[in-house]
């Protein structure tokens, strides 16, 4: 099954699924998507066909619908990723179908499950689409996409972190609006810290993504100045060069090259790079990557080298690396050019560049053009050195081989690539013409017939494909520049190459050169205008140069540009434009130069006559009248001659325009006649084949009639079966609806049963836990009751001890009162006993001794009593605690106060 049939079936399945999203239509669409996935879809969208465009529009619409089956959405995204296999297709998907916003909406709807395979698919496809693409932060779901990326970058999940980092690096690259939006967020500082932590990651790809983001967001700010200051920048250069040389793949190398290009755009960092001591060694390792066969890696390496050439301090260092070490070997290779170039892995960097010069126009993409441009830049810097002359001797035959006539060019893309390669090739050859030694090498190997055939082929291809019709067409400008660059190179070498001058003037007199010259003269680029002027100066003196046709072409281009400008102005605002002034054909214009000369002459005569006041001759007035009549007659004749001259010029321009149109129409008619003749021959052969088929078909017609009658009878039976099938289908649909309703109710009941089962299990577990808790509390309560009973017995024992101590205390108090009474009696009898002083003193000492002993006993009793009170307080507190735990009441209050 071819691709067109698959796309038609896919479009039909998309329409059926859009009308009725049943399971059968979903399965059919899934099947058709998988069938197209198995086909080869290279440059399908860039071809501009209607059928692929309709299919992609329907697929993007279904993918962006949240109600679409997730499995079907994943298959659709896989198919869209297969369509985005080349840069033009990715640009079409991004700009024409708004696929970026659609994928962002899918990620937003599935943001709760970032590890879903569908989200990863969308992130990977978005990373492809947004690489070197302009993203507007105000587009749909872009803000939500940025928030999702920032959240998942800080989640430390490697499966989702790497695609999120790559996509965020694409969004921030050379996009001030997205950068400003991210910097205005509240969580930007934690995001910076996360990116800085990623610099120590074990994956080089993650490190490159983090560095790219930091360079985009912080370069020129305080954080960026700290990251890329003089202390850290040399380590950063070493890291980037190591990643470029030893990266994980083409993707890592691509982003590391972009990072280094962004860094050297900063003047301070480019100055640091010129002083980097390992620059030559690093560039040598990078140039070693050109010996591989991967065009994507080679394109990024050449892009880096071109960016390094833009820095004045690095260009000379780059020339030293490319040319000087390779001088002797390149001269040997130049002597052995007939045997081919040795472009092995150990070849010099210059040979690696030549390797990509010999690549095909389509196969290696931009590598050939980049290699030509890089050699042009390097040779402009280093041309004239002895070490470069050997390289030039080897380079010239390879470059001249690019001017040879290729095969048939089909399509505008191949024509554009061929013209661009021709332009860059001739630009390189013109650089070689700037120095005597290299010009001699080029002149010795260049043949005038090669240049003539190259220009003839360019003009024939351009006019056969019709790109030189519109002055604003980019392809027209490219083709015209290729032609003029080659003719300009012939002009520079016409004195050194024998026969080049003849071919040069022959090309200038070709009528087909009018269009390239007119496009160059009306171009808005200074270099093209100067090239056109230099060639026009050489071509104007030639006898057969179509000057009038060139003027008409320039006027037509100017009119076209003026009309386009007026239309563009009208689109913006309506403004009044004054009508252009024109010369009248009915009479002379009073402001013409001739009339002004006549009036000046009359004024001079009048002034001279007024100065001659003494001359009173009457005949002067008569002479003046005669001269005035003659002058007026001459003025009228001049006006009539001017009118005739304008009419003749107009008729001549119309004739030239008709001649050029006739030539074009004649060429088109001849091409159409040849085409019609070939079609007529094919039709004759087809007619003869069809006559034989008609005879066989006539024989088959009789048998077909009998078969038709049988088919009609069979059709009647089938119609009856169809009606019965429709009735059965209706009953089947009813039963199917009832089955779906029953299944739905069954699912609801199963869900309720599961919920009740879970609730019952939870209650049973709660009951078991409460029962265990109750048993534990009962055992604890029994232990507490036993403890209370023991404490009550101890309390009763302490009460009895307290009662005995109180009785002893009362006895001691009674003894003390008796001692007091005895003391009073002794005091009363002191006066009576004074006479017997010695005897009474002895008695008093004995009494004092007895009193002191009693005081000591009293203190001991009081200390013991205090100790008992403390023990009673502790027991009371313990009883109160036991009472509070048991919830019971004491049978009686215990009074512990003395």
C-alpha positions in Angstrom: 0.0 0.0 0.0 1.5 3.3 -1.1 1.6 6.4 1.1 -1.2 8.3 -0.6 -3.6 5.5 -0.1 -2.6 5.2 3.6 -3.2 9.0 4.0 -6.6 8.8 2.4 -7.6 5.9 4.7 -6.2 7.9 7.7 -8.2 11.0 6.7 -11.4 8.9 6.4 -10.8 7.3 9.8 -10.2 10.7 11.4 -13.6 12.0 9.9 -15.4 8.9 11.1 -13.9 9.2 14.6 -14.9 12.8 14.7 -18.5 12.0 13.8 -18.8 9.1 16.2 -16.2 8.2 18.9 -17.2 4.6 19.2 -14.9 1.8 20.1 -14.9 0.5 16.5 -14.0 3.9 15.1 -11.3 4.3 17.7 -9.7 0.9 16.9 -9.9 1.8 13.1 -8.2 5.1 13.6 -5.5 3.5 15.8 -4.9 0.9 13.1 -4.6 3.6 10.4 -2.2 5.6 12.5 0.0 2.5 13.0 -0.1 1.8 9.3 1.2 5.3 8.4 3.8 5.0 11.2 5.2 2.1 9.2 5.6 4.2 6.0 8.5 6.5 5.1 7.3 10.1 5.5 10.5 12.1 4.7 9.7 15.8 3.8 6.0 15.0 3.6 4.8 18.3 5.1 7.4 20.5 3.3 6.0 19.3 -0.1 2.9 21.6 0.3 0.4 18.8 -0.6 -3.2 19.1 0.5 -3.8 15.6 1.7 -1.0 15.5 4.3 -2.0 18.9 5.5 -5.6 17.8 6.1 -4.4 14.7 7.9 -2.1 16.6 10.2 -4.8 19.2 11.0 -7.1 16.5 12.0 -4.5 14.7 14.1 -3.5 17.8 15.9 -7.1 18.6 16.7 -7.7 15.1 18.1 -4.5 15.2 20.1 -5.5 18.5 21.7 -8.9 17.2 22.7 -8.9 16.0 26.4 -11.6 13.5 25.6 -9.5 11.5 23.2 -8.4 8.1 24.2 -4.9 8.4 25.8 -3.5 5.4 23.9 -4.8 7.0 20.6 -3.2 10.3 21.6 0.1 8.6 22.2 0.0 7.0 18.8 -0.9 10.3 17.2 2.1 12.0 18.9 4.4 9.2 17.7 3.2 9.8 14.1 3.7 13.6 14.5 7.2 13.0 15.8 7.9 10.9 12.7 6.6 13.7 10.5 9.0 16.2 12.3 12.1 14.4 10.9 13.6 17.5 9.1 13.9 21.1 9.9 11.3 22.4 7.3 8.7 20.0 8.6 9.3 21.0 12.2 8.9 24.7 11.2 5.6 23.9 9.4 4.3 22.0 12.5 5.3 24.8 14.8 4.1 27.8 12.8 1.2 26.5 10.6 -0.4 23.9 12.8 0.3 25.4 16.3 1.5 22.0 17.5 3.5 23.6 20.3 0.5 25.0 22.1 -1.4 21.7 21.6 1.4 19.7 23.2 1.6 22.2 26.0 -2.1 21.8 26.7 -1.7 17.9 26.8 1.1 18.3 29.4 -1.1 20.7 31.4 -4.0 18.3 31.4 -1.7 15.5 32.6 0.5 17.6 34.9 -0.6 15.5 37.9 1.2 12.4 36.5 4.5 13.8 35.1 6.0 10.3 34.7 3.2 9.2 32.3 4.6 8.0 29.0 2.3 10.4 27.2 3.9 13.4 29.0 7.4 12.2 28.2 6.4 11.8 24.5 5.1 15.4 24.4 8.2 16.7 26.1 10.5 15.0 23.6 8.5 16.2 20.6 8.4 19.7 22.1 12.1 19.7 22.5 12.5 18.9 18.8 10.0 21.6 17.7 11.3 24.4 19.9 15.0 24.0 19.0 16.1 27.3 17.4 12.4 28.3 17.1 10.8 31.5 18.3 8.3 30.9 21.1 6.0 33.7 22.3 5.4 33.6 26.0 1.9 34.9 25.5 0.9 31.8 23.5 -1.7 29.3 24.9 -0.5 27.2 27.9 3.1 28.5 27.6 2.9 29.9 31.2 1.6 26.6 32.5 4.3 24.8 30.6 7.0 26.9 32.2 5.6 26.3 35.6 5.4 22.6 35.0 9.0 22.5 33.8 10.3 24.5 36.8 8.5 22.2 39.2 9.7 19.0 37.7 13.3 20.2 37.2 13.4 20.7 41.0 11.9 17.2 41.6 15.3 15.4 41.2 13.7 12.6 39.1 16.2 11.9 36.3 13.6 10.4 33.9 11.6 13.6 33.8 14.4 16.1 34.6 16.5 15.7 31.4 13.7 16.4 28.9 12.4 19.2 31.1 15.8 20.8 31.2 16.3 20.5 27.4 12.9 22.0 26.7 13.4 24.9 29.1 16.8 25.6 27.5 15.1 25.8 24.1 12.4 28.2 25.5 15.0 30.5 27.1 17.5 30.5 24.2 17.6 34.0 22.7 14.1 34.7 24.0 13.9 37.8 26.1 10.2 37.6 26.8 10.4 34.1 28.3 13.5 35.0 30.2 11.8 38.1 31.8 8.8 36.0 32.7 11.0 33.4 34.5 13.0 36.1 36.3 9.8 37.7 37.5 8.6 34.5 39.3 8.8 34.2 43.0 10.7 30.9 43.1 13.5 31.8 40.7 16.2 31.7 43.4 15.6 28.1 44.4 15.5 27.3 40.7 18.9 28.9 40.2 20.3 26.9 43.1 18.9 23.7 41.5 20.6 24.5 38.2 23.9 25.2 40.0 23.6 21.8 41.7 23.1 20.1 38.3 26.6 21.2 37.3 27.9 18.4 39.4 25.6 15.8 37.8 27.1 12.6 36.3 25.3 13.1 33.0 27.1 15.5 30.5 23.7 16.2 28.9 22.2 17.5 32.1 25.3 19.6 32.7 25.0 21.2 29.3 21.3 21.9 29.7 21.9 23.5 33.1 24.8 25.6 31.8 22.7 26.8 28.9 19.9 27.8 31.2 22.2 29.6 33.5 23.8 31.4 30.6 20.5 32.5 29.2 19.0 33.6 32.5 21.9 35.0 34.4 24.5 36.3 31.9 24.9 40.0 32.5 23.5 39.9 36.0 25.1 39.5 39.4 24.7 35.7 39.5 26.0 35.3 36.0 29.0 37.5 36.8 29.9 35.2 39.7 29.4 32.0 37.6 31.4 33.2 34.5 34.0 35.4 36.2 37.8 35.2 35.5 38.3 32.5 38.1 35.7 30.0 36.8 35.6 30.8 33.0 38.7 28.7 32.1 37.2 25.7 33.8 33.9 26.4 32.0 35.8 26.5 28.7 37.5 23.2 29.4 34.2 21.6 30.4 32.5 22.7 27.3 35.3 21.6 25.0 35.4 18.2 26.7 31.6 17.8 26.3 31.9 18.8 22.6 34.6 16.2 21.9 33.5 13.4 24.3 29.8 14.1 24.5 27.0 11.5 25.0 25.8 12.1 21.4 24.8 14.5 18.7 22.2 16.1 21.0 24.8 17.0 23.7 27.2 18.3 21.2 24.6 20.4 19.6 23.6 22.2 22.8 27.2 22.5 24.0 28.1 24.3 20.7 25.1 26.6 21.1 26.2 27.4 24.6 29.8 28.3 23.5 28.5 30.5 20.7 26.2 32.3 23.2 29.1 32.8 25.5 31.5 34.2 23.0 28.9 36.8 21.9 29.7 38.4 25.3 32.8 40.7 24.7 34.2 40.0 28.1 34.0 36.2 27.7 35.3 36.3 24.1 38.3 38.2 25.5 38.8 35.5 28.1 38.7 32.9 25.3 41.5 34.7 23.3 43.7 34.4 26.4 42.8 30.7 27.1 46.1 28.8 27.0 44.6 25.5 25.8 42.6 27.0 23.0 44.7 25.6 20.2 44.7 22.1 21.6 40.9 22.2 22.2 40.2 23.5 18.6 42.4 20.7 17.2 40.3 18.1 19.1 37.1 19.8 17.8 38.4 19.8 14.2 39.1 16.1 14.6 35.3 15.5 14.8 35.1 16.5 11.1 36.7 13.3 10.1 33.5 11.5 11.1 30.6 10.8 8.7 27.8 12.3 10.8 26.5 15.4 9.0 24.6 16.8 12.0 27.8 16.8 14.2 29.8 18.2 11.4 27.3 21.0 10.8 27.4 22.0 14.5 31.3 21.9 14.5 31.4 24.1 11.4 28.9 26.5 12.9 31.1 26.8 16.0 34.2 27.4 13.9 32.3 30.1 11.9 31.3 31.8 15.2 35.0 31.6 16.4 36.0 33.3 13.1 33.7 36.2 13.9 36.0 37.1 16.9 39.0 39.0 15.6 41.4 37.7 18.2 40.5 34.1 17.5 40.6 34.1 13.7 44.4 34.1 13.5 44.7 31.4 16.2 42.2 29.3 14.2 44.3 29.8 11.0 47.4 28.6 12.8 45.6 25.4 13.8 44.1 24.7 10.4 46.9 25.6 8.0 50.3 25.9 9.5 50.8 22.4 10.9 49.5 20.9 7.7 51.7 22.6 5.2 54.1 19.9 4.1 51.5 17.1 4.0 49.1 19.3 2.2 51.7 20.0 -0.5 52.2 16.3 -0.8 48.5 15.8 -1.1 48.3 18.5 -3.7 50.9 16.7 -5.8 48.9 13.4 -5.5 45.5 14.9 -6.2 45.1 12.6 -9.2 45.1 9.6 -6.9 42.5 11.2 -4.5 42.6 12.7 -1.1 43.6 10.8 2.0 40.8 11.8 4.4 41.4 9.3 7.1 41.1 9.8 10.8 44.7 10.9 11.0 44.4 13.6 8.3 44.9 17.3 8.9 42.0 19.6 9.7 42.3 21.3 6.3 41.7 18.0 4.6 38.7 17.4 6.8 37.2 20.6 5.5 37.8 19.6 1.9 36.1 16.2 2.7 32.9 18.1 3.4 33.3 20.2 0.2 32.9 17.1 -1.9 29.7 16.0 -0.2 26.4 16.0 -2.1 24.2 19.1 -2.1 21.2 17.3 -0.4 22.9 14.5 1.6 25.1 16.6 4.0 22.7 19.5 4.5 24.5 22.8 5.2 27.9 21.2 5.7 29.2 22.0 2.2 28.1 25.6 2.4 29.5 26.0 5.9 32.8 24.5 4.9 33.0 26.9 1.9 32.2 29.9 4.1 34.7 28.8 6.7 37.5 28.4 4.1 36.6 31.8 2.7 36.9 33.4 6.2 40.2 31.7 7.0 41.8 32.3 3.6 40.9 36.0 3.8 42.9 36.1 7.0 45.9 33.8 6.1 46.2 34.2 2.3 49.7 35.1 1.3 51.6 32.9 3.8 53.9 30.2 2.5 52.2 27.5 4.5 48.8 28.3 2.9 50.0 28.1 -0.7 50.3 24.3 -0.7 46.8 24.0 0.7 45.5 26.3 -2.1 47.2 24.1 -4.7 45.3 21.1 -3.3 42.1 23.1 -2.7 41.6 24.6 -6.2 40.8 21.4 -8.2 38.3 20.3 -5.6 36.6 23.7 -5.6 36.6 23.8 -9.4 34.9 20.4 -9.4 32.0 22.0 -7.7 31.4 24.2 -10.8 30.9 21.3 -13.1 27.4 20.8 -14.4 25.4 18.4 -12.2 22.5 16.2 -13.2 18.9 17.3 -13.6 17.7 19.5 -10.8 14.1 18.8 -9.8 12.2 21.2 -7.6 13.0 24.5 -6.0 14.8 23.0 -3.0 17.5 21.4 -5.2 17.8 24.6 -7.3 18.2 26.7 -4.3 20.9 24.4 -2.8 22.8 24.3 -6.1 22.7 28.1 -6.5 23.8 28.7 -2.9 26.7 26.3 -3.3 27.7 28.1 -6.6 27.6 31.5 -4.8 29.8 30.3 -1.9 32.2 28.6 -4.4 32.7 31.6 -6.5 33.1 33.8 -3.4 35.9 31.5 -2.3 37.5 31.7 -5.7 37.3 35.5 -5.7 39.2 35.5 -2.4 41.9 33.4 -4.0 42.1 36.1 -6.7 43.1 38.7 -4.2 46.7 37.5 -4.0 49.2 37.0 -6.9 50.5 33.5 -6.1 47.0 32.0 -5.4 45.6 33.8 -8.5 48.3 32.2 -10.6 47.5 28.7 -9.2 43.8 29.3 -9.9 44.4 30.7 -13.4 46.6 27.7 -14.3 43.8 25.2 -13.5 40.6 27.2 -14.5 39.3 26.8 -18.0 37.0 29.5 -19.6 34.7 26.8 -21.0 34.0 25.6 -17.5 32.9 29.1 -16.4 30.8 29.5 -19.6 29.1 26.2 -19.2 28.4 26.9 -15.5 26.8 30.2 -16.3 24.8 28.7 -19.1 23.6 25.9 -16.9 22.6 28.4 -14.2 20.6 30.6 -16.6 18.9 27.6 -18.2 17.9 26.1 -14.9 16.6 29.4 -13.6 14.5 30.2 -16.7 13.3 26.6 -17.1 12.1 26.6 -13.4 10.7 30.1 -13.7 12.1 31.7 -10.5 13.3 35.0 -12.0 9.8 36.4 -12.6 9.3 38.2 -9.2 11.9 40.7 -7.9 10.8 40.0 -4.3 11.1 36.2 -4.6 13.9 34.9 -2.4 14.8 32.1 -4.9 15.1 34.8 -7.7 17.6 36.7 -5.6 19.6 33.5 -4.9 19.7 32.5 -8.6 20.6 36.0 -9.7 23.4 36.3 -7.1 24.9 32.9 -8.2 25.0 34.1 -11.9 26.5 37.5 -11.1 29.1 36.1 -8.7 30.3 33.7 -11.5 30.4 36.5 -14.1 32.3 38.8 -11.6 34.9 36.0 -11.1 35.3 35.8 -14.9 35.8 39.5 -14.9 38.7 39.3 -12.4 40.4 36.5 -14.3 39.9 37.6 -17.9 43.4 38.9 -18.1 45.1 35.8 -16.6 43.1 33.0 -18.4 43.3 32.7 -22.1 39.9 32.9 -23.8 38.1 34.1 -20.6 37.6 37.7 -21.9 35.8 36.4 -25.0 33.4 34.3 -22.9 32.9 37.1 -20.4 31.7 39.6 -23.1 29.6 36.8 -24.7 27.8 36.2 -21.4 27.2 39.9 -20.9 25.5 40.2 -24.3 23.2 37.3 -23.5 19.6 38.7 -23.2 19.0 36.4 -20.2 21.5 38.4 -18.2 19.0 41.3 -18.1 17.0 39.9 -15.3 19.9 39.1 -12.9 21.4 42.6 -13.6 18.0 44.3 -13.0 17.5 42.4 -9.8 21.0 43.4 -8.6 20.5 47.1 -9.5 17.2 47.2 -7.6 18.4 45.1 -4.6 18.5 46.5 -1.1 21.9 45.0 -0.4 25.0 47.2 -1.1 27.2 44.4 -2.3 24.8 43.2 -4.9 24.3 46.7 -6.2 28.0 47.3 -6.5 28.5 44.0 -8.3 25.7 44.9 -10.8 27.2 48.4 -11.4 30.6 47.0 -12.0 29.3 44.5 -14.6 27.0 47.2 -16.1 30.0 49.5 -16.7 31.7 46.7 -18.6 28.5 45.7 -20.6 27.3 49.2 -21.6 29.8 49.8 -24.4 29.1 46.4 -26.0 27.1 46.6 -29.3 24.6 43.8 -28.6 23.9 44.6 -24.9 20.1 45.1 -24.5 20.3 48.4 -22.7 16.6 49.3 -23.4 15.4 45.9 -22.2 17.5 46.3 -19.0 15.9 49.8 -18.4 12.5 48.3 -18.9 13.2 45.5 -16.5 14.6 47.9 -13.9 11.5 50.1 -14.3 9.3 47.1 -14.0 11.0 46.0 -10.8 10.8 49.5 -9.3 7.1 49.7 -10.2 6.5 46.3 -8.7 8.3 47.4 -5.5 6.4 50.7 -5.4 3.1 48.9 -5.8 4.0 46.4 -3.1 5.0 49.4 -0.8 1.7 51.2 -1.6 -0.3 48.0 -0.8 1.6 47.6 2.4 0.9 51.2 3.4 -2.8 50.8 2.6 -2.9 47.8 4.8 -1.6 49.9 7.7 -3.5 53.2 7.2 -5.2 55.0 4.3 -3.4 58.1 3.3 -3.9 60.7 0.5 -1.3 60.4 -2.2 -0.9 63.4 -4.6 -1.1 62.4 -8.3 2.2 62.3 -10.2 3.0 65.1 -12.5 3.2 64.3 -16.2 4.0 66.1 -19.4 1.0 67.1 -21.6 1.0 66.0 -25.2 -1.1 68.9 -26.4 1.3 71.7 -25.8 4.7 72.6 -24.3 5.2 72.6 -20.6 6.0 76.1 -19.3 8.6 74.6 -16.8 10.6 72.7 -19.4 14.3 73.5 -19.7 14.0 74.7 -23.3 11.3 77.2 -22.5 13.2 78.4 -19.5 16.2 79.0 -21.8 14.1 81.0 -24.2 12.6 83.2 -21.5 16.1 83.8 -20.0 17.3 84.9 -23.4 14.4 87.3 -23.8 15.1 88.7 -20.4 18.8 89.3 -21.2 17.9 91.0 -24.4 15.4 93.2 -22.6 17.9 94.0 -19.9 20.6 94.9 -22.4 18.2 97.2 -24.2 17.2 98.9 -21.0 20.9 99.5 -20.2 21.4 101.2 -23.5 19.5 104.3 -22.6 21.1 106.5 -25.2 20.1 104.4 -28.2 16.8 105.6 -29.6 16.6 103.6 -32.8 13.0 102.7 -33.8 14.1 99.6 -35.7 15.2 97.8 -32.4 11.6 97.1 -31.5 10.9 95.7 -34.9 14.0 93.5 -34.7 12.9 92.2 -31.2 9.5 91.4 -32.6 11.1 89.3 -35.4 13.3 87.5 -33.0 10.4 86.8 -30.6 8.4 85.3 -33.5 11.3 83.1 -34.6 11.9 82.0 -31.0 8.3 81.2 -30.4 8.2 79.2 -33.7 11.4 77.3 -32.6 9.8 76.6 -29.2 6.6 75.2 -30.8 8.8 73.0 -33.1 10.8 71.8 -30.1 7.7 70.9 -28.2 6.3 68.9 -31.2 9.7 67.2 -31.6 9.7 66.3 -27.9 6.2 64.9 -28.2 7.2 62.8 -31.2 10.4 61.6 -29.4 8.3 60.6 -26.4 5.9 58.7 -28.6 8.8 57.0 -30.4 10.4 56.0 -27.1 7.2 54.7 -25.8 6.6 52.7 -29.0 10.2 51.4 -28.9 9.9 50.3 -25.3 6.6 48.6 -26.1 8.3 46.9 -29.1 11.2 45.7 -26.9 8.8 44.4 -24.3 6.8 42.6 -27.0 10.0 41.1 -28.4 11.1 39.9 -25.0 7.6 38.5 -24.3 7.6 36.9 -27.8 10.9 35.2 -27.1 9.7 33.9 -23.7 6.4 32.7 -25.3 8.3 31.1 -28.2 10.6 29.2 -25.8 7.6 28.1 -23.8 5.7 27.1 -27.0 8.7 25.1 -28.2 8.9 23.3 -24.8 5.2 22.7 -24.8 5.4 21.4 -28.4 8.1 19.0 -27.5 6.1 17.9 -24.5 3.0 17.5 -26.6 4.9 15.5 -29.2 6.1 13.1 -26.6 2.6 12.9 -25.1 1.2 12.2 -28.6 3.7 9.3 -29.1 2.8 7.9 -25.8 -0.9 8.3 -26.6 -0.4 6.4 -29.9 1.3 3.5 -28.1 -1.5 3.5 -25.5 -4.2 3.5 -28.3 -2.6 0.4 -29.9 -2.5 -1.3 -26.6 -6.1 -0.3 -25.8 -7.4 -1.7 -29.2 -6.2 -5.1 -28.1 -7.8 -4.7 -24.8 -11.1 -3.6 -26.3 -11.3 -6.8 -28.4 -10.7 -8.9 -25.2 -13.1 -6.8 -23.3 -15.8 -7.4 -25.9 -15.5 -11.1 -25.5 -15.7 -10.7 -21.7 -18.8 -8.5 -22.0 -21.0 -11.4 -23.0 -20.0 -13.5 -20.0 -20.2 -10.4 -17.8 -23.9 -10.0 -18.7 -24.7 -13.5 -17.6 -22.7 -12.9 -14.4 -24.6 -9.6 -13.9 -28.0 -11.3 -14.0 -26.7 -13.9 -11.5 -25.3 -11.0 -9.4 -28.7 -9.2 -9.5 -30.5 -12.3 -8.2 -27.8 -12.7 -5.6 -28.2 -9.0 -4.7 -31.9 -9.5 -4.1 -31.2 -12.3 -1.7 -28.5 -10.1 0.0 -31.0 -7.2 0.4 -33.4 -9.5 2.2 -30.5 -10.7 4.4 -29.6 -7.0 4.9 -33.0 -6.1 6.2 -33.0 -9.1 8.5 -29.5 -8.1 9.6 -30.7 -4.5 10.3 -33.5 -5.9 12.5 -31.0 -8.1 14.3 -28.6 -5.2 14.6 -31.4 -3.1 16.2 -32.2 -5.8 18.8 -28.4 -6.3 19.3 -28.0 -2.6 20.0 -30.9 -2.7 22.5 -29.4 -5.8 24.2 -26.0 -4.0 24.2 -27.4 -0.9 25.8 -29.1 -3.1 28.5 -25.8 -5.0 29.0 -23.9 -1.7 29.4 -26.5 -0.5 31.9 -26.3 -3.7 33.8 -22.5 -3.6 33.8 -22.6 0.0 35.0 -25.0 -1.0 37.9 -22.8 -4.0 38.6 -19.7 -1.8 38.8 -21.6 0.6 41.2 -22.7 -2.3 43.4 -19.2 -3.8 43.4 -17.8 -0.4 44.4 -20.4 -0.1 47.2 -19.7 -3.7 48.3 -16.0 -3.0 48.4 -16.5 0.2 50.4 -18.8 -1.6 53.0 -16.2 -4.5 53.3 -13.5 -2.0 54.0 -15.7 -0.3 56.6 -16.5 -3.6 58.3 -12.9 -4.6 58.5 -12.0 -1.2 60.0 -14.8 -1.6 62.6 -13.7 -5.1 63.5 -10.1 -3.9 64.0 -11.3 -1.0 66.1 -13.5 -3.4 68.3 -10.5 -5.8 68.9 -8.3 -2.9 69.9 -10.9 -1.5 72.3 -11.4 -5.0 73.9 -7.6 -5.4 74.5 -7.6 -1.9 76.0 -10.5 -2.8 78.3 -8.7 -6.0 79.5 -5.6 -4.1 80.2 -7.4 -1.4 82.2 -9.3 -4.0 84.3 -6.0 -5.7 85.3 -4.5 -2.3 86.1 -7.6 -1.5 88.2 -7.3 -4.7 90.2 -3.7 -4.0 90.9 -4.6 -0.5 92.1 -7.3 -1.8 94.5 -4.8 -4.2 96.1 -2.3 -1.3 96.4 -5.1 0.8 98.0 -5.9 -1.9 100.6 -2.2 -2.2 101.5 -2.0 1.6 101.9 -5.1 1.7 104.1 -3.6 -1.0 106.5 -0.4 1.1 106.6 -2.5 4.2 107.4 -4.3 2.5 110.3 -0.9 1.4 111.7 0.4 5.0 111.4 -2.7 6.3 113.2 -2.1 4.1 116.2 1.5 5.3 116.3 0.4 8.9 116.2 -2.1 8.2 119.1 0.8 6.8 121.2 3.0 9.7 120.4 0.2 12.2 121.3 -0.2 10.5 124.7 3.6 10.8 125.3 3.4 14.4 124.3 0.7 15.1 126.8 2.7 13.4 129.6 5.7 15.6 128.7 3.5 18.7 128.7 2.1 17.7 132.2 5.6 17.2 133.4 6.6 20.6 132.0 3.7 22.3 133.7 4.7 20.6 137.0 8.2 21.8 136.5 6.9 25.3 136.0 4.8 25.2 139.1 7.8 23.9 141.0 9.9 26.7 139.6 7.4 29.3 140.7 7.4 27.8 144.2 11.2 27.9 144.2 11.1 31.6 143.2 8.7 32.3 145.9 11.0 30.7 148.4 14.2 32.4 147.1 14.0 35.2 149.6 13.6 32.7 152.4 16.5 30.6 151.2 19.0 33.5 150.6 20.5 33.0 153.9 21.5 29.6 153.1 23.1 30.7 149.7 25.5 27.9 149.2 23.0 25.3 149.8 20.4 27.0 147.6 23.0 27.5 144.8 23.7 23.9 144.7 20.0 23.1 144.6 19.5 25.7 141.8 22.4 24.1 139.7 20.8 20.7 140.0 17.5 22.1 139.0 19.1 23.9 135.9 20.8 20.7 134.9 17.5 18.8 135.1 15.7 21.6 133.1 18.3 21.5 130.3 17.9 17.7 130.0 14.2 18.2 129.7 14.7 20.8 127.0 16.8 18.3 124.9 14.2 15.7 125.4 11.5 18.1 124.2 13.4 19.0 121.0 13.8 15.3 120.2 10.1 14.8 120.7 9.3 17.7 118.4 11.6 16.5 115.6 10.1 13.1 115.8 6.6 14.6 115.7 7.5 16.7 112.6 8.8 13.6 110.9 5.6 11.8 111.6 3.6 14.8 110.2 5.6 14.6 106.9 4.9 10.9 106.6 1.2 11.5 107.2 1.1 14.3 104.5 2.7 11.9 102.0 0.2 9.2 102.9 -2.7 11.6 102.5 -1.5 12.7 99.0 -1.1 9.0 98.0 -4.6 8.3 99.3 -6.0 11.2 97.4 -4.3 10.0 94.2 -5.7 6.5 94.7 -9.1 8.0 95.4 -8.9 9.9 92.1 -7.9 6.8 90.1 -10.4 4.5 91.6 -13.3 6.9 91.6 -14.4 5.8 95.1 -14.8 7.7 98.2 -13.0 7.3 101.6 -15.3 6.2 104.3 -14.2 8.8 106.6 -12.1 12.0 106.6 -8.7 11.8 108.2 -7.6 14.8 110.1 -3.9 15.0 110.1 -3.5 18.4 111.7 -2.2 18.5 115.3 
